[in-house]
Amino acid sequence: MTAAALDSPTVTSGSREENPWARAWRRLKRRKGAMAGLVVVVLFVLVAVFAPLIAPYDPTATSWSAVRKPPTWAHWLGTDEVGRDVLSRIIFGARASLSAGLVSVGIAVGLGVPLGLLAGYAGGWIDGVISRMVDAMLAIPFLILAITLAAFLGPSLSNAMIAIGVTATPVFVRLTRGQTLAAKVEDYVEAARAVGNPRLRIALRHILPNIVSPLLVQASLAIAGAIIAEAALSFLGLGQQPPAPSWGSMLNSAQRFIAQAPWMAFWPGFAIFLAVLSFNLLGDGLRDALDPKHR
């Protein structure tokens, strides 16, 4: 054996162990549908962030000489009933839809995860009270409850986000509670309890990090539902208020001219379809990649 071989460090099996997130990313890359969804989601985010630089026109600028014009080189996706450029409004409307999706799900996660963790770990009457409240909210259809809360709060995008976030909270409460009930009987939790860790530390440092994966998958799927809910609320006049662009409000305006100007309804509808499909594909891919039992 040479001196170089003696001096070189021995590579153990532990040093070759792959990081769980790196393994999940490697699994995700093998799923073409999930990667296609991720690319489209990133594209939508970039379009929303750089909308002022990308949009060819002011989305609220009207032109009575260009009312309901079909797609041309000047207006690639045509114009609407008051001469506004449809492409520019689609681009700026991505801001409202993505903001509603991300903020609403952020509210749902911020409310649902702590309540679910408390219910699952504390148990007893606390679990009973939280579970009955969740059951009562889940008994009402999602969109009906969102419309009711949005109408009570008043028509605006911020109130629509709050309504959608509160309505989506029970799903995260139930998911977190179920995962916590399964995790708190694991050996690593029993070991942490045996060495004297306080209950709060066990819940936050030992249980919560190990239930992040299903929560991440549910969040990605919930964003798709929130985008549809925001479009529905805007369509009913309870979301983004005119003249600010929103895909839902664009569909509301287009319904009166569906025969004369079908492009007014097609493009915002296609944008909603593509965004929701992309988030669903990404969520399915994340579920497959993060679930160690899935093959």
Secondary structure, DSSP 8 states (H G I E B T S, - for coil): --HHHHHS----TTTT---HHHHHHHHHHT-HHHHHHHHHHHHHHHHHHTHHHH-SS-TT---GGGTT----SSSTT-B-TTS-BHHHHHHHHHHHHHHHHHHHHHHHHHHHHHHHHHHHHH-HHHHHHHHHHHHHHHTS-HHHHHHHHHHHH-SSHHHHHHHHHHHHHHHHHHHHHHHHHHHTTSHHHHHHHHTT--HHHIIIIIIGGGGHHHHHHHHHHHHHHHHHHHHHHHHTTSSS-TTS--HHHHHHHHGGGTTT-THHHHHHHHHHHHHHHHHHHHHHHHHHHH-TT--
